[in-house]
Amino acid sequence: MKKVILGIKSRKRRRWEIDEIDEVVESILENGGGVFILVHPNRPFSLELRPHPLRETQIGRFLRSIVATPSQLWAATECGLRLWKLNNLYASGGPEDALPFLESVGTSPTLCLVADQGSRVVWSGHRDGKIRCWRMDQNHQTYFKESLSWQAHRGPVLSLVITAYGDLWSGSEAGVIKIWPWEAIERSLSLTVEERPMAALLVERSFIDPRGQLAANGFVNVFNSDVKYLLSDNSRAKVWTAGYLSFALWDARTRELLKVYNTDGQLENRVDISSVQDISIDFASGSKKEKTQNSFGFFQRSRNAIMGAADAVRRVAAKGAFGDDNRRTEAMAIAVDGMVWTGCTSGSLVQWDGNGNRLQDFLYHSSPVQCLCTFGMRLWVGYLSGTVQVLDLEGNLLGGWVAHSCPVINMTAGAGYIFTIN
């Protein structure tokens, strides 16, 4: 067995780690520095959009998340946003030996991003609780500014998603979810720069709080986990909200809660609708005896519902106490066939159908899953170990390789490429 060096070495390229392989296809190319390429046949060639900078130069400037469009790549940083234009991936002259980029004005740390290609804007959620809107058509040579911003949450904005109806959903700590209707957003974006304060006020007052709604099928929202993930199933007009150990499924049109369930797919927080109907019976009945009986039945059922919720809380606490954190959800993505995939701390991948039913799980690597990305008929998985794997939509492993020497923090697809950050 022969040891060889994989990858590229040049003035602006990093070389891959040493790996052991049986066969190697060697291509010798002149690269300005008189260095060569040795290519593993099972390893895709990578282009470094931004080589890994020196750690001491990145204090307060770390990249947290990325999102791509067909022509742009946006990155969330500790102090704002960065924008790369992908029309020339081989350009040079940018800082840090990277492809030239544009940078936004300073903001609070950016925690999440979502691109709205139809409106040509990118939405960002920040630690200070603000949501900011950025136009994709940026031609500034210096720092570009947001088009719209408002105070969305008291705590940090942890997740964002655009639904099939154009509404913007945002998630924060303690299960807080807010819906910003498309009508208000569209009107605000149409206002001029001078009217921007009015636009921010218009959107800020337009939010809908779906919590506390009692759905017709008997589920009540006591989803109190931090809303780490938001996912829109446009084909079924549903929205998934998720914490580390629980999920909630919503109707994107009516904004009603459909179900709440845990990582095992077991339903949580179901109450008896007849208890609500008994309230109207109590007021309508003229008999004191019937009132007493109905009231007793109402309180009895309410007690049972409360005890059931308390039992669910105890089960979750017991799981955490006994080291069941390896089942925590660390990543979430939806495939083109409508199946939802989640990645866990244990390294397992779980497949769900569009109605929130757990179908099957797979384990191909023992390292925790950090990110998921769907691209065509493939599912890409990034792990804490720096490994990247590719699966088909049936869950079959097609291949994998060590892409980074540190965790793969995030992935996104755009312009025919898969982008990763570490």
N, C-alpha and C positions, 0 to 999 in steps of 0.2 A: 504494500500500500504506500502510495507516494504522497508526500505533503507538498502542496503548492499554494501560492498566494493568489487569491481571487480578487478581481476588481481592477481599478485604475489608479495609477499614481501619476500625478502631474503637478503643475504649479498651483492649480486651484482644485485639486481633487484629493479625496481621502482614500486610502487603500483599505480593502476589506480585511478582516481578520484571517488568520491561517486556518485552513480547513483540510480535512482528509477526504480524498476522493479516489475513485478507481480510474476513471477516464477523464481526460481533459482535452478540450478543444482550444488550441493555442493560436491566437491571432496577434501578430506582431505589427504594431502601428507606431509610426513616428508621431509624437505628441508635443513637439516644441521643446520639451525637456529631455528628449532622448529616452523616454520610458515606454513601457509596453503594456498590453492588455492580455490577461489570462482569464478566460471565460469558462465558468462551469456550465455545462449544458442544461442543468436543471435550475439555474438561478437567473432570474431576469436581470437585465442590465438596469442600473439606476443612474439617474442624473441628479446631482445635488443642486437644488435650487438655491439653498442657503447652507453652506458648510457649517459644521458645528463650531460656534464661536468660542473663544476663551471664556471660561466661567466668570472671571473677574470683570469682564466687559459687559456682562448681562445682568448686573444688579438692578432690579426693578424693571427689567425689559424682557423677561421670559415670555415665550409663546405658550399660550394655554390651549387654544383651539383653532381650527381652520375650517373654512367652508369655501367651496369652489363653484364657479359658474362656467359656462362654455368658454369664456375668454378671460376670466380673472380668478385670482386666489386671494382670499382675505384671511388674515390671521389676527387673533385676539391676543393682546399683550397686557403687561402689567400697567401700561400707561396710555393705552389707546388701541388703535388698529393699524395694520399694515396692509398694503394692497400691491400685489404683483399682477402685471398684465402679461398674459401668456401667449401673446402673438409672436414673441421671440424668446424662446427658452434658452437660447445659447448666447444671449447678449452678455456683455461684461461691463465693468466699470462701476458697479454698485458697491456700497459699503459692506464690510465684513466678507469680501470676496463673494457676494451674493448677486443674484440677478437684481438689477435696479428696481427699486420699489418706491412707493409713495407712503407717507406716514401721516396719520391724523394729528389733530391738536391733542394736547394732553387731556386725559380723562381719568376717572376712577378705574381700577382694574377691570378689564373685560372678562366676563365669565362664560358667556355663550354667544353664539352667532346663528343666524338663519338668513338665507338668501331668498328673496322673492323676485324671481326672474321676470314675472309678468309685469310687475310695477317698477322694475329696474332699481330696486333698493335692497340694502342689507340692514337687518335689524340686529342690534347688539344689546345684551343685558349686562349690567354692571353691579359691582359690589355696593355702590351707594344707593341701590334701589331704582336707578333710572334706566329707562329704555331709550336708546338713541337710534335714529334713522339716518342712513348714509346713502347718497346717490351713487349708483355704479358708474355713471359718466363723470369721472374725475379727471380733469386735465391740468390740475394745479402742479406747479413745479415745487411748491413748498407744502406746508402742512394744510390738509384739507379739513373742513369743518362739517359737522352734522347738519342735516336739513331740518331735523325735528327731534326734540327730546322732552321728556316729562318724568315726574316722580311717579313711578308705577307701584312700588312696594316700600314698606318700611325697612324690610331686610333686603339682602342681596337678591338679584334676579338670577336664579339658578338654571333656568331652562326657557326656551322659546320655541314656538312652532307656528307655522301658517297652515290653516285648515283648507279644505276644499271650497269653503265659502268665503275665503279671503280674510277671515277673522284671525287676529293675532292672540294666541294664548301664551301666558307667562306663568311660571311657577316660582315659588319662593319657599322660605322655611315654614315648618309646622303645617304643611299641607295647603298653604295659601295659593289659590289659583285665581287669576283674573283674565277676563276675556275682553279684548278691545275690538269692537265691531268694525267691519270693513267700511261701513258708511262714514263713520267718524274719521277714520284714518284717511280715506280717499279725499274727503272734504278738506282735511288739514293739509295734506300734501299739495292741494291745488292753490293754497293761499300763497301770497307773496312773502318775500323776506321781511318786509315791514310788518306783516301780520303774523309773524311767527309766534310771538307770545300768546296771541289769541288762539292760534292753532294748537299749541301745547295745552292750553287750558281746556279747549274743546275735547281733545282726546282724553285728557286726565279725568274728566267728569263723565266720560261715556262708558266706563268699564262696567262689566257684568260680573258679579260674584256668584258662581254656581254652587258654592258650598251651602249646605243646609237644605238643599232641595230634596224632596221626597219623591222618588220615582214611582211610577204606577206599578212596577213589578216588585216593590217591597224592599228596595235597597235604600239605605240612608247613608249619607256621606260622613263618615267619621275618619276619613283618610287624613291623618295628622303627621305623616312622615314628610320630610323635606322632599319637595318635588324636584328630583334630580334629573328626570328625563321626561320629555314630551314628544309624542310621536303621532303623526296624522296619517290615518288610513283613508286616503282620498277615494278609493274605489267603493268603500263601504260607508263613507261619511262618518267615521268614528275617530275619536281621539283617545290615545293611551296616555295616562299619567302614571309615573312610577317612582317609588323610593327604592331603598336598598332591599326591603323585604316584602313589599306589597305593591299591588297594581290597582288601578281604577280605569274603567272603560266608560266613555261618554259618547253621547250622540252629538255629532258636530253641528247639526242643524237646530235641534231643540235645546241643546246644551244640558240635557238631562243625564243624570248618573244612571248607568245601566247595571254595573256590577262592581264589586270590590273583592279582590281575591289575593291570596298570598303566592309565594314563589312555587308552591306545590300545586297551584291551580285550585285550591280549596276556597270556596266562597266565604266571605266574611261580612259581618255587619248587616245581616238580614233581619228585618223586623216585620211584624204582622200588620198588614194594612188595615185589617178590621179594627185594630185599636184606634186608628184615626177616624174610621167611620162611626165608632161608638160615641165620639164626641158630639157629632150631629144628632145622634139618637138621644143622648142625654138632654139636649136642649129641646128636642121636638117632643119628647114624651111628657105627658101630663101627670103621670103616675109617679109618686114619690118612691114607691117600692121598686118600680122599674129603673128609676134613676139610680137608686142605691145598688141594684144588681149590676147595671151596666157600668157604673163607676168602679165597682169592685172588679169586674172583668177587665176594664181598661187598665187599672193599676196593676192587676196581676200580670197582664200581658206586657205592660211596660217594664215591670220588675224582671220578667223573663228576658226581655230584650236587653236590658242593662246588664244582667248577669251574663248573658251570652257575649256581649261586647267586652266585659271585664275578663271573661275566660279567654277570649282571643288575645287580649293584651298580655295576660299571664303566659300564654303559649309562646308569644313572640319574645317575651322577656326570658323565658326558660331557654329558648333556642339560643339567644345571645349569650346567656350565662354558661351554657355548656359547649361553647365553641362552634356553634352552627353558622358563624359568620362566613364560612367558606361557601355558603349558598347565596351570599349577597349579590344583587344585580349590579354589575359594573359597566355594562354597555347595552345598547338597544338599537335595532335597525329593522326596517321593513323591506322585504324583497319584492320583485316585480310580480310574483305570483300571489301576493297578498299575505304571505306568511310573515310572522314577526319572530325575530331571533333576539335572544338575550344571552349575554355572557356573564359568567359568575366568577367569584373569587377562587373557586376550586379549579378553574380552567374549563369547566363544562359549558357546552353550548346548548341552549334550550330552544325548541321550535314550538311556536304557538299558532293556532289558527286565528282568523280574523275576529272570532267571537270570544277570545280569551281562554280557549281550552288548551291545556298543555298536551302536546302530541308526543314528543320524544326528545331525548337529550343525547349528546355526544361528548366524548372526552378524548381529545387527541394530544393534549399537552397539559402538564401538571401546573404550569405557571398561571397566575391569575389573568383573566381576560381584561384588557384595558380599553379596547375600542373595536367597533364593528363597522363595516362599510359594504354596501351592496353595489355591484356594478354589472349591469346586464344580468346574465344567468349565473353569476358568481357571488359568493360571500367571502369577503376578506376579513381576517381576524388578526388583531394585534395584541401581543402578550407583554406582560411585565418583563419577561426575560429578553425582549427585543426581537423575538421570533415573529414572523408573519406567515400565516397559512391561508390557503385558498380552498374553498369548498364549493361543490355544486349545490343547487337548491334542494337536493334530496339529503344533504348532510354528508355526502361522501367526500373524503379528503383527497384533493387533487395534487397538493404539493405544499411545501413549506421551506423556509430558509431563515437564517439569522440576518435580519435586515439592519439592526442597530445593536450597539453594545450596551444600550440602556433601554428603559421601557418605551414602548411605542404609545405615546400619549393619545394621539388622535389620528384619524384618517378621513379623507374625503376624496370624491371622484369628480373629475372635471377635465374638459378638453382632451378626453381620451386617455387620461393618466390617473393613477392612484397616487395621492400625496400623503405622506406621513410626516409626523413631527416626533421628536424624542427629546 
